[in-house]
Amino acid sequence: MKSRKLTIPYIFWMLVFTMIPIVIIGFSAFNDGKGNFTLEPFQKAFFYSGVFLKSLLIALISTAICLVLAYPLAYILTRMKQSSQKTVTMLLMIPMWMNFLLRIYAWVILLQKNGPLDLALSLLGIHGTYIGNTAAVVVGMVYEYLPFMVLPIYTVMSKIDPGLIEAARDLGSNNAAVLGKVIFPLSIPGVISGITMVFVPSASTFLVSQYLGGTDDIMIGDVIDNIFWTDQNTGAAISLLMMVLIFVFLVLMNLFGDEEAIA
Amino acid sequence: MMKQKNGALSKLYIALILFFLYAPIIVMIVLSFNKGNTIVWKGFSLKWYGELFQDRNLMGALANTLSIAVLASFFATILGTSAAIGINNFKGKTRSIIQNVSNIPIISPDIVMGVSLMLLFTFLGMIFHFQMGYVTVLISHICFCVPLVVLNVMPRLRHMDRSIYDAARDLGCNEWQAFFKVVLHELMPGIVSGLLISFTYSLDDFIITHFTQGAKFQNLSTEIYAMLRRKIPPTINALSTLLFVAIIVIMVIINLRDRHEEKMKNEK
């Protein structure tokens, strides 16, 4: 029980399968493929900066929509009776268990030309294309990751001491004040982990935009996937940049979270 | 009066969100029984289900997915639990370094992890003359599962009362007995949730498998990916429906078991 030896296999494992791969990525990002040091992969990576920015934008919009949808949902959930809370969280999680590709493909079916949505709306006299644009990609992202936003916010919110809310009420707060001054500040850790859990995967994933987006909606994940099979060095450089960016994002989120906790 | 109005609005909101989550799945289920192979309804038929079961590749991929998920979550649970117990005995800087490194696979995007493991395996493959396949996929899955287990076991360890281990020792258990009968028992809820989360992550994984699968290995996700590349076969709808039914059945069983356990506890 007191032994530290139990960690040895794990440390060995992390060294071989986590640290060394990162070192290899770094190594091939500064490499011309023949073992010489070069910055060329980064120059080539710079060519994709537009795609990079667009991916971040799509991820940002998707995260914001998830937050706007999830926050009231989590709040409503905590105010329901225990058994209904359980049922609704289960219902939220079931689609998450469906295969990632099948979930996106379901949206391809739903949004396609002459698909169910198209047919339903044309009965009302509305015609349009619903697939092959940025909006469709955002819808797909929100669909993929919405439960990742709801669950952490809900978990944190349901742990708020009801005594605090009661105290605020006794001291004359109305519903809005309780929500703004008690529940919201206390739920920030959940919001932060929700934002992280949605933003990181949606900024880096691929396929969603391939299936739902148009030709100019290609995301940085798709670029890495395409380029890696032909030019590993540039692929490594883009991956490295993405990792650094995500790391900076996480540090910022943490700072923000801590500050709120102190205030 | 005010409260009732709020309640109705809340219910409507939840219903709308659930509609958003389930509408695509329902459309797929309906289409899986369609005789035609487009979205135009041509009559009821089970033929896509028949074709699904005759698809050897898909059935093989399903078997691979299940066996990888079982093995990866099993090994990850053992590795992760022992690691968590060990980490708990470290203090200060060493401990925070180990924990930070162990968080890397969780925070780094799947695609970066997939790409970096692929580079590692091609590098090692050149030295030791092997090719990527079942084993490399299994290793990769263990990689992203272990930190999940550590993450789930750690809080249980922190809240565990150390004196019960000492008590077991005082009452005549040797170290191993005390470990298996007391410590493991205390950690069990964390271990089980780590195992379940690992299992579901492994089942669902596409990106990491995509990069580490090599030329011949397919799991369910990569097989679906290949199918969608070729054409859009209606058997996919049948597959989704069956998976959906399986998930519902598992969820209901878990829920019933929980309720049963709660009842037993109350009766005690």
Interface residues (C-beta under 8 A of the other chain):
Chain A: M1 K2 S3 R4 K5 L6 T7 I8 P9 Y10 I11 W13 M14 V16 F17 T18 M19 I20 P21 I22 I24 I25 S28 L69 P72 L73 I76 L77 R79 M80 K86 V88 M90 L91 L92 M93 I94 P95 W97 M98 N99 F100 L101 L102 R103 Y105 A106 W107 V108 I109 L110 Q112 N114 G115 P116 Y143 L146 T196 V200 P201 A203 S204 T205 F206 L207 Y211 G221 I224 D225 F228 Q232 G235 A236 S239 M242 M243 I246 F247 L250
Chain B: S10 Y13 I14 I17 L18 F20 L21 Y22 A23 P24 I25 V27 M28 L31 I39 L79 G80 S82 A83 I85 G86 I87 N89 F90 I98 V101 S102 I104 P105 I107 S108 P109 D110 I111 V112 M113 V115 S116 L117 M118 L119 L120 F123 I139 S140 I142 C143 V146 Y165 E175 A178 F179 V183 T200 L203 D204 D205 F206 I207 H210 F211 L220 S221 I224 Y225 L228 I232 I236 N237 L239 S240 L243 F244 I247 I248 M251 N255
